[in-house]
Amino acid sequence: MPVEIDTTHSRNRDGSRWNGKWLGKPMREKLGIEDPQLQRDIVRVLVDQFNIRLAGLATTYSPFVTYVDCRGAVPNDDDWYDEIHPKGDGFMDVASRFVRAIESI
């Protein structure tokens, strides 16, 4: 049975909810990174590198692993609960990517 690998907290948006407790606050308080643009850039690189590795796992273990790229799935800032978690329509946007992946198996 195939397994999906999810990256729903991918960050390629610059929204008003960026500066929350999951990403912005720890970067400021624990790492001393105050510049919001630098914070976004760091997370973008980390997420992109993580996605490259997830895609590689899916290729290596195909057909048992299916990679679902959720970067950009929730473009509307109002569809985010906080800087990591979508809400309402945002979850539906992510779910639609999973539906497409599942239907292709």
C-alpha positions in Angstrom: 0.0 0.0 0.0 1.5 3.4 -1.0 2.4 5.9 1.7 2.1 9.7 1.2 4.8 12.0 2.5 3.3 15.4 3.4 5.0 18.8 3.5 2.0 20.9 4.4 3.9 23.4 6.4 6.0 24.5 3.4 6.7 28.1 3.3 6.7 30.0 0.0 4.3 32.8 1.0 5.0 36.1 2.7 1.9 36.7 4.8 0.9 38.7 7.8 0.9 35.7 10.0 4.5 35.0 9.5 5.7 36.4 12.8 4.1 33.8 15.0 5.2 31.4 17.7 6.3 28.6 15.5 8.8 30.3 13.2 9.2 34.0 13.7 9.4 34.0 17.5 12.0 31.2 17.9 14.2 32.8 15.2 14.1 36.1 17.1 14.4 34.8 20.6 16.6 31.7 20.3 18.7 32.5 17.2 18.8 36.3 17.3 17.5 36.6 13.7 15.4 39.8 13.8 15.0 40.5 10.1 11.7 39.1 8.9 12.9 38.8 5.3 15.9 36.8 6.4 13.7 34.6 8.5 11.5 33.9 5.5 14.5 33.3 3.2 16.0 30.8 5.7 12.8 28.9 6.0 12.3 28.9 2.2 15.7 27.3 1.7 15.1 24.7 4.4 11.7 23.8 3.1 13.0 23.5 -0.5 15.9 21.3 0.6 13.6 19.2 2.6 11.3 18.8 -0.4 14.2 17.8 -2.6 15.0 15.0 -0.2 11.3 13.9 0.1 11.0 13.7 -3.7 14.2 11.6 -3.7 12.7 9.2 -1.2 9.6 8.8 -3.3 11.7 8.1 -6.4 13.9 5.6 -4.5 10.9 3.8 -2.9 8.4 4.1 -5.7 5.7 2.8 -5.9 5.5 2.5 -2.2 6.0 6.2 -1.4 4.1 9.0 -3.1 5.4 12.5 -2.7 2.8 15.3 -2.4 4.3 18.8 -2.8 2.1 21.2 -0.9 4.3 24.3 -1.4 2.1 27.1 -2.7 -1.1 25.1 -2.0 -2.5 27.9 0.2 -1.7 31.2 -1.4 -4.4 33.2 0.4 -3.2 34.7 3.7 -6.7 34.5 5.1 -6.6 30.7 4.8 -3.9 30.4 7.4 -4.5 29.9 11.1 -0.9 30.7 11.9 2.4 30.7 10.1 2.4 26.9 9.7 -1.2 25.7 9.9 -3.8 26.3 7.3 -7.5 26.6 8.2 -10.8 26.0 6.4 -10.3 26.6 2.7 -6.6 26.3 3.2 -7.0 22.7 4.3 -9.2 22.0 1.3 -6.5 23.4 -1.0 -4.0 21.0 0.6 -6.5 18.1 0.5 -7.1 18.6 -3.2 -3.4 17.9 -3.8 -3.7 14.7 -1.9 -6.8 13.7 -3.8 -5.0 14.1 -7.1 -2.0 12.1 -5.9 -4.3 9.3 -4.5 -6.3 9.2 -7.7 -3.1 8.8 -9.8 -2.0 5.7 -7.9 
